[in-house]
Amino acid sequence: MFGALGRLRRIRAHKTGRFTGVDLSPPYIRVAEVCLTRDELAVTAAGQFSLPFPVQDEVIFAEEMADALASAVQNSGADTRYVVTAIPGEKVVTRHIRIPPVPPKEIERVLKWEAERYIPLPVSDLIIRHVNLGEVNSAHGPELHLLLAAVPETLVRECHRCFTEAGLRLVAVDLRSLALWRAFAGSSGDGLQDPSTWAVLNIDVSYSQLVVVREGRLQYTRSLPQGLQVAVEVDGKDGARGISDQSEGVIYRAALEELAREAQRSFSWYQAQDREHPITKIILNGVGSKIQNLGPYLANRLGIPVVMDGPPVQIKTQGDYDPAFALAIGLALWGVQ
């Protein structure tokens, strides 16, 4: 989306295509390597590691982070240093906007004016990019549906510097919403042919991400500042920190209820814009999805079936698919598609 330092570039790490996605979702670094061989997408390495310092609202690209990134990628078993990441937090601003149809070369000019209207930050300090989500019919006639994204240039530069100091080649700073769309719809021919409307809700510790897909195309996305503040405990065997998903005391009830309210508000707003295509299911992912009975609870609150499913990729690491790695897999897919 933003590319490295704002320049969108595609770099093939190997002839087969092998990239590593680095998900910086506090309080963890999650790494997933995806490889394309013989037309098969496969996760060949993965690992979850604790951030080296307490994080409240945003990741700090300090010296300690560079050391942690280098260690995380190495310990995950990933073979490539070509990585794609996404910056979490509220400093990455996204907006869905609609403009009259204009030639592609005119979109950038129109967006500069639109950005000043929709983004509450000085435009001169931002890297601004857009994704054309297609033409839609409205009461005013045909319009272009654009996903506008902006991030402070200084933040992207800090991120790039941090990955470089870690000995990694940061080839793109992506959007979390695009990574999830890519993981569940953009990497599969079947997903692009699916005529139904469905959603992915990725629930993490501090943030959640919602995307709505129709006929394989991204329709709506929203970043939710609510996550499930699940309890973190120490494993006495190796000292590794992990998410407990069994104890009844894991879920802070207020956080769960607030998450359900925000998700319901988002779905209600979307359905009000498009009543002809009701959402038929919600695919639940993220570390929060492992909380026992969360799926039935959300299905009851939202009135939409909730299912657990993973991206259409082969898992060639130890164990089964872990929904905590959905975002990291989608980031890695940026390079191998």
Order of alpha helices (4+ residues) and beta strands (2+ residues): beta-beta-beta-alpha-beta-beta-alpha-beta-beta-alpha-beta-alpha-alpha-beta-beta-beta-beta-beta-alpha-beta-alpha-beta-beta-alpha
